[in-house]
Every structure is written in C-alpha cells, then in structure tokens.
Amino acid sequence: MKKSAFFPAIAVCMIFCIQTHGQSASIHHYSTIDSLLKDKQFFAARDLLHAKKESLNAFQQLKLGAEIDNVFNQLAASNAKIDALLQGYSDQLNDTLRYHLSDIRQSNSARLFDYQKALEATNEIIGKYPHLMPENELADYKNTRIIWQALAGQPKQEVIIKEKVVIKMTRDKARLTNLPVSNGLDSLGFIFDTGANISTITESTAARLGMTLMDSVIDVTSITGQKIKSKIAICKDLYIRSIHVKNAVFLVFPDAALYIPQIDYQINGILGFPVIAAMGEVQLSRKDEFVVPLQHSTPARYNMALDFLTPVIEIAGDSYTFDTGATSTMLYLPYFQKHKKTIEGQYKEKPLSFGGAGGSITKNGYEIHFDVPIGDQVIHLDDIMLFSEQIKENGDHYYGNIGQDLIKKFETMTLNFKAMFILFE
C-alpha cells in the first residue's frame, strides 16, 4: 500500500517541477527578448524569438511579435497582434504596456500613411499616459500630433511604378546624389536620402512646385539641437521620371535652414524614407545609377530593420544606421566602448566636427581605420570619425552610421523594404 501510494506522489512532483521549470524558462526568454528590443538589438531579438517561440505563452508571443513585426516592416501583422492583445488579454495590460502598444500602433499607422489612426494613437498616448514619460518625450508627442492633425483626412501616399526605371543621378556641391524631380511642368534635383525620416523642401521650392501648404507649424531639431520652425506640405503629383508619387508629404523649411554656408550651397529638397521605402526595392550602383526594378531581388539574408523611420543594418552581429545622404561613415560611443582598449592604444583622441545644413557640432573622438566585414569580404575604410562621447540627445544605441564611402566599394547595393534586406554585390 505504501509503495503504490509513493509512485503517484513522485508523478505529481515531476509534473509540478516540469511546469515550474517551463514557466521559469518562459519568463527568462520573454525578459531577455524584451530587454534586447529596449536596447534596439532588433536582430538578436528576432532570432531569439524564433528559436524560443515554443517556450513562450500566447500573450508573450503576441506582445513581442507586435514589436518585432513593426521593426521588420510587417505592419498589418503588427496591428493584428495589438488587436489580439487588447481583445483577449485586456486584464493583463497595465498602463506601461498599453502606452507601448499605442506607440507601436502610431508607428505602424504612420508608415501605412493612415494619418487618422496615427492621430488617434498619439491622442491616446498624450491623454492617458503622460505620467509615464519625461517632459521632453511628451513634448515630442505633442509636436508629432500637430503633423497628424494637419494630415488627418488627407489621402494616403501612393507610388505608381509601371516599368523598370534607370536614372543616372547627379552629384551636387556636397557630393550628395540627386534625383530629377518634377511636378509635370517644372523639374530640379532633390537629394536621395534614406536617413531623412520625412522628405524635406525649402519654402521657395515648395512654391515653385505648387505644393499645398498647411497652416500648422512644428519644431524640428537640427543637428546642433536648435529648434527650426517648419510647415507641412502635400505634393499632389510628383514625378521621378516615370515613377508617379501621389500625395507625398514634405516638411517645409525656410530656405536659410537648408543652406550650407561652408560651401555656399542651397539644398532645394530631400527625398526621404517614406517615398523611397514605398518604391519597394531600389538599387544604387557605383556609377551613381538609380534603379527601381519591377521584379524584386532574392535576399542573401534578412539584415535590415527600421527604428521608426530610420533604416538599421546588421553587420557581423552589430547594428548600424544606414544613410545614403551621408558622404562618410561615422562610428559612435558603443563602438568605442567595445573596442576601447585597442582604440586608445593605436590612436590619439582629438576634437572632431561634423554637420551640414543647420550647423555643425564638435565632440571628442578619433580618426581610425575601420574594417567592415560584408559577406565574405572585409572592406577597409580610412580616416573614419569615431566619437568617444555621446552625440545624440537620446543616447547612441547603434555602433555607427554607414555612409556612401562604404556603398561605393561595391558595384551595386540593393535596398528592399518589403522583405527587409540590404544586399551588396
């Protein structure tokens, strides 16, 4: 009797121990992936979620998946997961989680050009969760709300591509690549810049191209931290040769704000991320050819993410922002901290200056040789600025910003915003 009673007790203990271990593993994996996302380690978070997904419960999978879908541009899937969380797990959502989900919803809606939904999400953040953020962050949301209020009710941006497009870009005084832009009557060159969160134009050029100017005024922070008053404009019809962009949104700056005095150069306009990404795939060649294919390329690996409207590329396990509007690559504090001993042993610290339209700033750092592993190659870049102190107000999360000096080392670079990859060939 005693022996037979002993075996059920062991079985119950084993089941309890397995369940407890499973719950512990679930919490650990969830916390690790969540921490990676907060640190903007998107690729590591994605890979760990894929590897450990079965150990997570349904709530954890939805919450993490909503954010990972957002950063890898699967916007409808991200919104569907947010809806599932709000409908099925409302009792598990505290204010912090609801605030976070509203922020993801705003990001999704902005990239889907659903300005009314972006406004609703922003209103919810400002109305319900101001106690969860510092004053400067709340001010940013209020500033962003002005944009969505101006655009709510406006038609969505649409890009129409009927044929393969090949354009020979030109170089301006700042050695930046320009594309020919037209309203059907007048044309001029705009800088091609994946690093611009929103397309930008001067007041005189907006008038020249007949753009519709909104009354709203927002504050845009320049590289020096200076606040620049900007308006918002809609360009009903914009043409890049045979590519037709309908209802493109532009920030409208005073002409002086886009003037670079160091080289006596006036920027007319900048084609930013929302227009570029809507093309699906673009290819840039060493000969400054701009190509938009009808048939998309096959990815070697999925190595691009989006930090709201900023492209991020994974190189050898580290994350860098990517900016076709930057002539040179720059490295930030996290890179210095990782390689501090080697850097301090080989190079001498000195003041480094950088900037452009809107001014320039000076920070301490080094000029170094930077070896970049791309595929089975190692690309050597000389005299790269590495900053040994923080240069961004909200912190430097990435190892650096990749510019044209790296792009020009390859015959072709492909940016695909549907499958989310960057391919160097």
C-alpha positions as CSV (number, residue, x, y, z in Angstrom):
1,M,0.0,0.0,0.0
2,K,2.7,2.5,1.0
3,K,4.8,1.6,-2.1
4,S,1.8,2.1,-4.5
5,A,1.0,5.5,-2.9
6,F,4.6,6.6,-3.3
7,F,4.5,6.4,-7.1
8,P,1.6,8.9,-7.7
9,A,3.4,11.3,-5.3
10,I,6.5,11.1,-7.5
11,A,4.5,11.7,-10.6
12,V,2.7,14.7,-9.2
13,C,6.1,16.1,-8.1
14,M,7.6,15.5,-11.5
15,I,4.6,17.3,-13.3
16,F,4.9,20.2,-10.9
17,C,8.6,20.5,-11.3
18,I,8.3,20.4,-15.2
19,Q,5.6,23.1,-15.1
20,T,7.6,25.3,-12.8
21,H,10.7,24.9,-14.9
22,G,8.7,25.7,-18.1
23,Q,7.2,28.8,-16.5
24,S,10.7,29.9,-15.4
25,A,12.2,29.4,-18.9
26,S,9.2,31.3,-20.4
27,I,9.7,34.3,-18.1
28,H,13.5,34.2,-18.7
29,H,13.2,34.1,-22.5
30,Y,10.5,36.7,-22.5
31,S,12.5,39.1,-20.4
32,T,15.7,38.6,-22.4
33,I,13.9,39.3,-25.8
34,D,12.1,42.3,-24.3
35,S,15.5,43.7,-23.0
36,L,17.1,43.2,-26.4
37,L,14.2,45.2,-28.0
38,K,14.6,48.0,-25.5
39,D,18.3,48.2,-26.3
40,K,17.4,48.2,-30.0
41,Q,19.1,44.9,-30.6
42,F,16.4,44.0,-33.1
43,F,18.2,41.2,-35.0
44,A,19.2,39.4,-31.8
45,A,15.6,39.7,-30.5
46,R,14.1,38.4,-33.7
47,D,16.5,35.4,-33.8
48,L,15.9,34.5,-30.2
49,L,12.1,34.8,-30.5
50,H,12.3,32.4,-33.5
51,A,14.4,30.0,-31.5
52,K,12.4,30.1,-28.2
53,K,8.9,30.8,-29.5
54,E,7.5,27.5,-28.4
55,S,8.6,28.1,-24.8
56,L,6.5,31.4,-24.7
57,N,2.8,31.6,-23.8
58,A,0.3,33.2,-26.3
59,F,0.4,36.6,-24.5
60,Q,4.2,36.7,-24.6
61,Q,4.3,35.7,-28.3
62,L,1.8,38.4,-29.2
63,K,3.5,41.2,-27.3
64,L,7.0,40.5,-28.6
65,G,5.7,39.7,-32.0
66,A,3.9,43.0,-32.3
67,E,7.1,44.9,-31.8
68,I,9.3,42.7,-34.0
69,D,6.7,42.8,-36.8
70,N,6.9,46.6,-36.5
71,V,10.7,46.9,-36.8
72,F,10.8,44.4,-39.7
73,N,8.1,46.4,-41.6
74,Q,5.3,43.8,-41.3
75,L,2.8,46.5,-40.3
76,A,-0.5,44.8,-40.8
77,A,0.7,41.7,-38.8
78,S,1.9,44.0,-36.0
79,N,-1.5,45.7,-35.8
80,A,-3.3,42.4,-35.8
81,K,-1.2,41.2,-32.8
82,I,-2.0,44.5,-31.0
83,D,-5.7,44.0,-31.6
84,A,-5.5,40.4,-30.3
85,L,-3.8,41.6,-27.1
86,L,-6.4,44.3,-26.5
87,Q,-9.3,42.0,-27.1
88,G,-8.0,38.8,-25.5
89,Y,-5.7,39.9,-22.7
90,S,-7.0,43.3,-21.6
91,D,-6.8,42.3,-17.9
92,Q,-3.0,41.6,-18.3
93,L,-2.2,45.0,-19.8
94,N,-1.1,47.7,-17.4
95,D,-0.6,51.4,-18.3
96,T,3.0,50.8,-19.3
97,L,2.1,48.1,-21.8
98,R,-0.9,50.0,-23.2
99,Y,1.3,53.0,-23.7
100,H,3.9,50.9,-25.5
101,L,1.3,49.3,-27.7
102,S,-0.2,52.7,-28.6
103,D,3.3,53.9,-29.6
104,I,3.8,50.8,-31.9
105,R,0.3,51.5,-33.4
106,Q,1.3,55.1,-34.1
107,S,4.5,53.9,-35.8
108,N,2.6,51.3,-37.9
109,S,-0.1,53.8,-38.9
110,A,2.5,56.5,-39.9
111,R,4.2,54.0,-42.3
112,L,0.9,52.9,-43.7
113,F,0.0,56.6,-44.3
114,D,-3.1,56.2,-42.2
115,Y,-2.8,59.6,-40.6
116,Q,-6.2,59.4,-38.8
117,K,-5.1,56.2,-37.0
118,A,-1.7,57.8,-36.2
119,L,-3.6,60.8,-34.7
120,E,-5.8,58.5,-32.6
121,A,-2.9,56.6,-31.2
122,T,-1.0,59.8,-30.4
123,N,-4.1,61.3,-28.7
124,E,-4.3,58.2,-26.5
125,I,-0.7,58.5,-25.5
126,I,-0.9,62.1,-24.6
127,G,-4.3,61.8,-23.0
128,K,-3.8,58.7,-20.9
129,Y,-0.1,58.1,-20.3
130,P,1.7,61.5,-19.8
131,H,2.8,60.3,-16.3
132,L,4.9,57.5,-17.9
133,M,7.3,59.8,-19.8
134,P,9.7,62.7,-19.2
135,E,8.7,66.2,-20.3
136,N,10.8,66.2,-23.4
137,E,9.3,63.0,-24.6
138,L,5.8,64.3,-24.0
139,A,6.7,67.5,-25.9
140,D,7.8,65.3,-28.8
141,Y,4.5,63.5,-28.9
142,K,2.6,66.9,-28.8
143,N,4.8,68.1,-31.7
144,T,4.2,64.9,-33.7
145,R,0.4,65.3,-33.0
146,I,0.5,68.6,-35.0
147,I,1.6,66.6,-38.0
148,W,-1.1,64.0,-37.8
149,Q,-3.7,66.7,-37.1
150,A,-2.7,68.5,-40.3
151,L,-2.7,65.3,-42.3
152,A,-5.8,63.6,-40.9
153,G,-8.3,63.4,-43.8
154,Q,-5.6,63.8,-46.4
155,P,-5.3,61.0,-49.0
156,K,-2.6,58.3,-48.5
157,Q,0.7,58.5,-50.3
158,E,0.8,56.2,-53.3
159,V,3.7,55.3,-55.6
160,I,2.9,54.0,-59.1
161,I,5.6,52.1,-60.9
162,K,4.7,50.7,-64.3
163,E,8.1,50.0,-65.8
164,K,11.7,49.4,-64.7
165,V,13.4,52.8,-64.0
166,V,17.0,53.5,-64.5
167,I,18.3,57.1,-63.8
168,K,21.8,58.5,-63.8
169,M,22.0,60.5,-60.6
170,T,24.0,63.8,-60.4
171,R,26.3,65.0,-57.7
172,D,25.9,68.3,-56.0
173,K,28.4,70.6,-54.3
174,A,28.2,68.5,-51.1
175,R,28.9,65.4,-53.3
176,L,25.5,64.0,-52.5
177,T,23.4,62.1,-55.1
178,N,20.4,63.9,-56.6
179,L,17.4,62.6,-58.5
180,P,15.4,64.6,-61.0
181,V,12.1,65.6,-59.5
182,S,9.2,67.2,-61.4
183,N,5.6,68.3,-60.8
184,G,4.9,67.7,-64.5
185,L,5.8,71.3,-65.5
186,D,9.0,72.2,-63.7
187,S,11.9,70.0,-62.5
188,L,15.0,70.2,-60.4
189,G,17.3,67.9,-58.4
190,F,16.4,66.5,-54.9
191,I,18.9,64.7,-52.6
192,F,18.3,61.0,-52.3
193,D,18.5,60.4,-48.5
194,T,17.3,57.2,-46.7
195,G,18.4,58.9,-43.5
196,A,15.7,61.6,-43.8
197,N,12.6,60.5,-41.8
198,I,10.4,62.8,-43.9
199,S,11.0,64.4,-47.2
200,T,12.0,68.0,-46.9
201,I,11.8,71.1,-49.1
202,T,12.6,74.8,-49.0
203,E,9.8,77.3,-48.9
204,S,10.8,78.7,-52.3
205,T,10.9,75.3,-53.9
206,A,7.5,74.3,-52.4
207,A,6.0,77.4,-54.0
208,R,7.8,76.7,-57.3
209,L,6.4,73.2,-57.5
210,G,2.9,74.3,-56.4
211,M,2.7,72.2,-53.2
212,T,-0.3,72.7,-50.9
213,L,0.9,74.3,-47.7
214,M,-0.7,73.5,-44.3
215,D,-1.2,76.2,-41.6
216,S,0.3,74.0,-38.9
217,V,3.8,74.8,-37.6
218,I,6.1,72.2,-35.9
219,D,9.5,72.3,-34.3
220,V,12.2,70.3,-36.0
221,T,15.5,69.8,-34.1
222,S,18.7,70.4,-36.2
223,I,21.9,68.6,-35.7
224,T,23.1,71.3,-33.3
225,G,19.9,70.9,-31.1
226,Q,18.4,74.2,-32.5
227,K,14.7,74.2,-33.0
228,I,13.6,75.2,-36.5
229,K,10.1,76.2,-37.3
230,S,8.7,74.1,-40.2
231,K,5.4,73.8,-42.0
232,I,3.9,70.7,-43.7
233,A,3.1,70.4,-47.4
234,I,1.3,67.9,-49.7
235,C,2.6,67.4,-53.2
236,K,-0.4,66.1,-55.1
237,D,1.7,64.8,-58.0
238,L,5.4,64.2,-58.0
239,Y,7.4,62.5,-60.8
240,I,10.8,60.9,-60.7
241,R,10.9,60.2,-64.5
242,S,8.1,57.6,-65.0
243,I,7.6,57.0,-61.2
244,H,4.5,58.8,-60.1
245,V,4.3,59.7,-56.4
246,K,0.8,60.9,-55.3
247,N,0.2,62.9,-52.1
248,A,3.8,62.9,-50.9
249,V,4.3,64.7,-47.5
250,F,7.1,67.3,-47.1
251,L,8.4,69.3,-44.2
252,V,8.9,72.9,-45.5
253,F,11.9,74.7,-44.1
254,P,12.9,78.3,-44.5
255,D,15.5,78.5,-47.3
256,A,18.2,79.5,-44.9
257,A,17.7,76.4,-42.8
258,L,18.8,74.2,-45.8
259,Y,21.7,76.4,-46.7
260,I,25.3,75.1,-46.2
261,P,27.5,78.3,-45.8
262,Q,30.7,76.3,-45.7
263,I,30.4,75.6,-49.4
264,D,27.8,78.2,-50.4
265,Y,25.3,75.6,-51.3
266,Q,21.5,75.8,-51.2
267,I,19.6,72.5,-50.9
268,N,16.3,72.6,-52.8
269,G,14.7,69.4,-51.5
270,I,15.4,66.0,-50.0
271,L,13.6,62.8,-50.9
272,G,13.3,60.9,-47.6
273,F,12.4,57.5,-46.3
274,P,8.6,57.4,-46.8
275,V,8.9,58.0,-50.6
276,I,12.0,55.7,-51.0
277,A,10.5,52.8,-49.0
278,A,7.2,52.9,-50.9
279,M,9.1,52.0,-54.1
280,G,9.6,48.5,-52.6
281,E,13.1,48.0,-53.9
282,V,15.8,50.4,-55.1
283,Q,19.3,49.6,-56.4
284,L,22.2,52.0,-56.4
285,S,25.3,51.4,-58.5
286,R,28.9,52.6,-58.1
287,K,28.3,54.7,-61.3
288,D,25.5,56.6,-59.5
289,E,22.8,54.8,-61.3
290,F,19.4,54.6,-59.5
291,V,17.3,51.6,-60.5
292,V,13.8,50.6,-59.5
293,P,13.1,47.1,-60.8
294,L,9.7,45.5,-61.5
295,Q,11.0,42.1,-60.3
296,H,12.5,42.1,-56.8
297,S,15.8,40.5,-55.9
298,T,16.3,37.4,-53.8
299,P,17.8,38.1,-50.3
300,A,21.0,36.6,-49.1
301,R,19.9,37.3,-45.6
302,Y,17.3,39.5,-43.8
303,N,19.6,42.1,-42.4
304,M,17.6,45.3,-42.3
305,A,15.3,46.7,-39.7
306,L,13.5,50.0,-39.0
307,D,13.8,52.2,-36.0
308,F,10.5,54.0,-36.7
309,L,11.7,55.7,-40.0
310,T,15.4,55.0,-39.8
311,P,16.9,52.0,-41.6
312,V,19.2,49.8,-39.5
313,I,21.6,47.3,-40.9
314,E,23.2,44.3,-39.2
315,I,26.9,43.9,-39.8
316,A,28.8,41.0,-38.1
317,G,26.2,40.9,-35.3
318,D,26.3,44.7,-34.6
319,S,23.7,47.2,-35.6
320,Y,24.4,50.4,-37.6
321,T,22.0,53.0,-39.1
322,F,22.2,53.5,-42.8
323,D,22.1,56.8,-44.6
324,T,22.5,57.3,-48.4
325,G,22.6,61.1,-47.6
326,A,25.9,60.8,-45.6
327,T,29.1,61.0,-47.6
328,S,31.1,59.3,-44.9
329,T,30.6,56.6,-42.3
330,M,30.7,57.6,-38.7
331,L,31.2,55.5,-35.5
332,Y,29.5,56.1,-32.2
333,L,30.1,55.6,-28.5
334,P,29.0,51.9,-28.4
335,Y,31.7,51.0,-30.9
336,F,34.3,52.9,-28.9
337,Q,33.3,51.1,-25.7
338,K,33.5,47.7,-27.3
339,H,37.0,48.4,-28.8
340,K,38.2,50.9,-26.2
341,K,41.5,49.2,-25.3
342,T,42.5,48.8,-29.0
343,I,41.5,52.3,-30.0
344,E,43.3,54.1,-27.1
345,G,46.4,52.0,-27.8
346,Q,46.6,53.0,-31.5
347,Y,45.1,56.4,-31.9
348,K,45.1,59.9,-30.2
349,E,41.9,61.5,-29.1
350,K,41.1,64.9,-30.6
351,P,38.1,67.2,-31.3
352,L,36.0,66.1,-34.3
353,S,33.5,68.3,-36.1
354,F,30.6,67.3,-38.3
355,G,27.4,68.8,-39.6
356,G,25.8,70.4,-42.7
357,A,22.5,72.4,-43.1
358,G,21.5,73.6,-39.7
359,G,25.1,74.0,-38.4
360,S,27.8,71.8,-37.0
361,I,28.9,70.4,-33.7
362,T,32.2,69.3,-32.2
363,K,32.8,66.2,-30.0
364,N,35.8,64.3,-28.8
365,G,36.9,61.2,-30.7
366,Y,39.4,59.5,-33.0
367,E,40.1,59.2,-36.7
368,I,40.6,55.4,-37.3
369,H,40.9,52.7,-39.9
370,F,37.6,50.8,-40.0
371,D,37.4,47.2,-41.3
372,V,33.9,46.3,-42.2
373,P,33.0,42.5,-42.8
374,I,30.5,42.3,-45.6
375,G,29.7,38.8,-46.7
376,D,33.0,37.0,-47.4
377,Q,34.9,40.3,-47.8
378,V,36.5,42.8,-45.4
379,I,36.1,46.4,-46.6
380,H,38.7,48.9,-45.4
381,L,37.7,52.5,-44.8
382,D,40.3,55.1,-43.8
383,D,40.0,58.2,-41.6
384,I,36.6,57.3,-40.2
385,M,35.4,59.5,-37.3
386,L,34.8,57.6,-34.1
387,F,33.2,59.5,-31.3
388,S,34.2,58.7,-27.7
389,E,31.3,60.7,-26.2
390,Q,27.6,60.7,-26.8
391,I,26.5,62.8,-29.8
392,K,22.7,62.2,-29.7
393,E,20.4,63.7,-27.2
394,N,18.5,60.4,-26.5
395,G,21.7,58.2,-26.4
396,D,23.7,56.4,-29.0
397,H,22.2,52.9,-29.4
398,Y,24.0,52.0,-32.6
399,Y,27.6,51.3,-33.4
400,G,27.6,54.0,-36.1
401,N,26.1,55.3,-39.3
402,I,27.0,53.7,-42.7
403,G,27.5,56.2,-45.5
404,Q,28.4,56.5,-49.2
405,D,32.1,55.6,-48.7
406,L,31.1,52.0,-47.9
407,I,28.4,51.9,-50.7
408,K,31.0,53.0,-53.3
409,K,33.1,49.9,-52.5
410,F,30.6,47.8,-54.3
411,E,29.2,47.6,-57.8
412,T,25.6,47.6,-56.7
413,M,23.7,48.0,-53.4
414,T,20.1,46.8,-53.2
415,L,17.6,48.1,-50.6
416,N,14.5,46.0,-50.3
417,F,11.8,47.4,-47.9
418,K,9.3,44.6,-48.5
419,A,11.5,41.6,-47.4
420,M,13.8,43.9,-45.4
421,F,17.3,43.3,-46.6
422,I,20.3,45.2,-47.9
423,L,22.5,43.4,-50.5
424,F,26.0,44.4,-51.5
425,E,27.3,42.9,-54.7
